[in-house]
Amino acid sequence: APALPPPAAGQAGAGQAAGSASRRSTYYVAGFGQQGACRVRGRGQPSGDYAERWGVREEECRRLCDESAACRGLEMKTDRRVAMQRCELHRWAPTHTLPMPGFLCFVKA
């Protein structure tokens, strides 16, 4: 799967070197440990700027984020009723969560 495109000048992550496949990042839960959908304060779009990957499990989603210097966080949505899994690779670090069942939001450290 392709990595996120590089951020525009002035955005978080601009000018960083590309990540390597062997690098494993540390992630922590956004929103003071409260599960929910990722949100970003002060960026004009409450859910931020992200790329979606469907049918991707959490470990693969983390790997994709690890490999992209532009990825600042990720969101996983799982709906077991319809066997749906969606990974969002966020360009801006999530600042908080919107409590929603089935959503997990992580910030890349």
C-alpha positions in Angstrom: 0.0 0.0 0.0 1.3 3.5 -0.8 2.5 5.7 2.1 0.9 9.0 2.8 2.1 11.8 0.5 4.6 14.2 2.1 3.0 17.0 4.1 2.9 20.5 2.6 5.4 23.1 3.9 4.4 24.3 7.4 2.4 21.2 8.3 3.4 18.7 11.0 6.1 16.4 9.7 7.3 18.6 6.9 11.0 18.1 6.1 11.3 14.8 8.0 13.1 11.9 6.4 11.1 8.9 5.2 10.6 6.2 7.8 12.1 2.7 7.4 10.3 -0.6 7.5 12.5 -1.8 10.4 11.5 1.2 12.7 8.8 0.5 15.2 7.1 3.5 16.7 5.5 3.9 20.1 1.8 4.7 20.2 -0.4 6.0 22.9 -4.1 6.3 23.1 -5.4 9.8 22.3 -7.9 11.5 24.6 -6.4 10.7 27.9 -7.1 7.0 27.4 -10.7 7.3 26.3 -11.5 5.2 23.3 -13.1 6.9 20.4 -12.6 8.4 17.0 -9.6 10.7 16.4 -10.1 14.4 16.4 -7.8 17.4 15.8 -8.2 20.8 17.4 -7.5 24.0 15.4 -7.1 22.5 12.0 -10.4 23.4 10.4 -11.4 19.8 10.0 -12.4 18.2 13.3 -11.3 14.7 12.1 -8.1 15.9 10.5 -6.3 15.0 7.3 -5.9 11.2 6.8 -5.7 8.4 4.3 -8.0 5.4 4.6 -7.1 1.8 4.2 -9.9 -0.8 4.3 -9.6 -4.4 5.3 -6.4 -3.7 7.3 -5.9 -5.1 10.9 -4.4 -3.0 13.7 -0.9 -4.5 13.4 -0.8 -3.7 9.7 -2.2 -0.2 10.2 0.6 0.4 12.8 3.2 -0.9 10.3 1.9 1.5 7.6 2.1 4.4 10.0 5.6 3.3 11.1 6.8 3.4 7.4 5.5 6.9 6.8 7.3 10.0 8.4 4.1 11.9 7.5 1.9 9.7 9.7 1.3 11.3 13.1 -1.4 9.0 14.4 -3.9 6.3 13.4 -7.5 5.3 14.0 -9.0 1.9 13.8 -12.6 1.2 13.3 -13.9 -2.4 13.7 -17.5 -3.5 13.2 -17.7 -7.2 13.9 -21.3 -7.3 12.7 -20.2 -6.8 9.1 -16.6 -7.9 9.4 -15.4 -4.4 8.4 -12.0 -3.0 9.4 -10.8 0.5 8.5 -7.4 2.1 9.2 -7.0 5.9 9.0 -3.4 7.2 8.8 -3.5 10.7 10.2 -1.1 13.5 8.9 -1.9 15.7 12.0 -1.4 14.3 15.5 -4.9 13.7 17.0 -5.5 15.9 20.1 -8.5 14.2 21.5 -11.2 11.6 20.8 -14.9 11.6 20.2 -16.3 8.7 22.2 -17.7 6.2 19.8 -18.0 2.4 20.2 -15.7 0.4 18.0 -13.1 3.2 17.4 -9.6 3.3 18.7 -7.3 6.4 18.2 -3.5 6.3 18.7 -0.9 9.1 18.5 2.5 8.2 17.2 5.2 9.2 19.7 
